[in-house]
Amino acid sequence: MNTSKYLTALENAICKLHQLPVANPQQVFEATVDLCYVLRLGKVEIAVYENEAAEHSGLSETVCFYDSGKACKTVGTSKRIAVVDGTVIIYNIYPIEGETEWTEEEQNRIHTFIALLSTYNGKSRLLKLVHHLTYYDSELDMYNLKQFMRLAHTLCQTGQISQFTAVRFNLKRFSVVNQNIGRENGTLVMKKFIRFIDDLLDDENELTCRVGGDNFLTLIKNDKLQPVLDILSGTGVVYDESRNERIFISATAGVYVIKNMGCAMLPTDVMDRVSLAFHLAKNTSKADIVYFNDDLLARRKHNNDISASFSKALEKREFLVYYQPKVTIDGRHVAGAEALCRWMHNGRMMPPGEFIPILEQGLDICKLDFYMLDTVCKDIRRWLDSGMDLVRISVNLSRRHLSDIDLLDHIIEIIDRNHVPHEYIEIELTETTTDVEFKDLKRIIGGLQQSGISTSVDDFGTGYSSLNLIKEMPWDMLKLDKSLLPDKGDESPVQNDVMFKYIVSMAQEMNLECIAEGVETKEQVQLLADNKCNLAQGFYFDQPLPVQEFETRLDKNYIYNR
């Protein structure tokens, strides 16, 4: 064998294989054909077994990299390699029919060639593994967010992105699904639900990927949007084939029908816009499906401005406490009040609906709640020191507090630091939506009551667990939501009257105080009187008042003449 030709062919093969990180058999053949010819090889085969058991059973995937067409039927030399992951690879080299046997030097060079192929294949397998780990979700065996961004980048670069719609969605209440049917069945249901969407995708540039947990993204051609939304609105998924048991799965989604922005469009633009619509659908909107539009960008800017201004505003005490009186129906005097927040920002009084939902998306709302409690306690202490008549003041706490294991200590510390007797404070909490929140709420309510601090359930009647809520927890007061009061526009005033009557009666039998909020008409006041609900809060008597004006209502001689 000509050593010079061998070294040249070996060097060329190494260079060509190096330029092929992941290649098909034809490309490997083209890279090594000259070396195979110099080495007088008839055929090169590689048999890949998943494991040793597959090897013993002869179950392999065999690939031929080189075939001269003149190979012997028997193997001339072979090499078995066991890979770390359990895979077994056997390299089989066949000589050329009718040629002299390989010399010892040729056999050594052939083993060097096998080592070269093994090194290349190891690198190729590693790169494929890295690619899979980078762009696939291993649990569900589907694409992940990186693949979405990668594809979106390509479509933006080629100008095709305007043919597509991005949909980001969350499977609703999936933690409950896992609790009801088990995590293994839950994963199966998740896979099947995603498969319903994947079955609609027939373009190579369409995909569905997992963002994490039960959150997903799909990039689809515009004409696929409605069929996809039909699936997301609710679909039955079978999780037990033998008994044909299935569960109903639906989703909350943000939709971005991508506009043509030319080369200025970036994959991050797609992600930002669809995520903006998604978070609105999940956190603040009553609709399960929200479409992106330019107004949402303006809203996001406003939200960001609110969040950015919050800390400084808290330091400057821009947040003001307004007090809305709670009035007795029989005597028309003030029996209590609810502390409500207003924000005097840049010379404008900002209503709570403009900033509270934004702060509730993070922990800023907790800081504001503690600020409000502290300010209320300071007012109460001042009223006590000046000898004014006092009533109990209720302060709202966001559901965000429920995850704070030290919440009870924080509340008591603020009250005691201001030297306020506990009986003058009432903590208002809203109904919960999950079992975990329910247990946390029960712990907090029990602790507050043991400390002599009153508690009330706010907006009673608007949630789904109302009866269990008052059965399991030691509340002091029920605040009936205004939706339970009949209104002129009600289509079924009789049903509302009956519901109101029995809820009040039930609360009284359970020794719970009862107050109706949102009272605005004389007829509603009469309904309260007829059903012995003696406390009312609403515009019929008073709107939320600045502290100085509220103080005039604390005079025991003050009577509402309405």
FENVEN-V918971 format. One record per run of one state. SS is the DSSP state (helix for helix, strand for strand, loop for the rest). FROM is the first residue (numbers start at 1). LEN is the number of residues. If there is no record, write none. Layout:
SS|FROM|LEN + SS|FROM|LEN
This chain:
loop|1|2 + helix|3|16 + loop|19|6 + helix|25|14 + loop|39|2 + strand|41|9 + loop|50|2 + helix|52|6 + loop|58|3 + strand|61|7 + loop|68|3 + strand|71|1 + loop|72|5 + strand|77|6 + loop|83|5 + strand|88|9 + loop|97|7 + helix|104|32 + strand|136|2 + loop|138|4 + strand|142|3 + helix|145|14 + loop|159|2 + helix|161|3 + strand|164|8 + loop|172|2 + helix|174|8 + loop|182|1 + helix|183|16 + loop|199|8 + strand|207|6 + loop|213|2 + strand|215|7 + helix|222|11 + loop|233|2 + strand|235|6 + loop|241|4 + strand|245|5 + loop|250|1 + strand|251|7 + loop|258|4 + helix|262|3 + loop|265|2 + helix|267|18 + loop|285|4 + strand|289|3 + loop|292|2 + helix|294|22 + loop|316|3 + strand|319|10 + loop|329|5 + strand|334|12 + loop|346|2 + strand|348|3 + loop|351|1 + helix|352|8 + loop|360|4 + helix|364|22 + loop|386|6 + strand|392|5 + loop|397|2 + helix|399|5 + loop|404|3 + helix|407|11 + loop|418|4 + helix|422|3 + strand|425|6 + loop|431|4 + helix|435|16 + loop|451|3 + strand|454|7 + loop|461|5 + helix|466|7 + loop|473|4 + strand|477|4 + loop|481|1 + helix|482|3 + loop|485|8 + helix|493|17 + loop|510|3 + strand|513|5 + loop|518|4 + helix|522|9 + loop|531|4 + strand|535|3 + loop|538|7 + strand|545|2 + helix|547|7 + loop|554|9
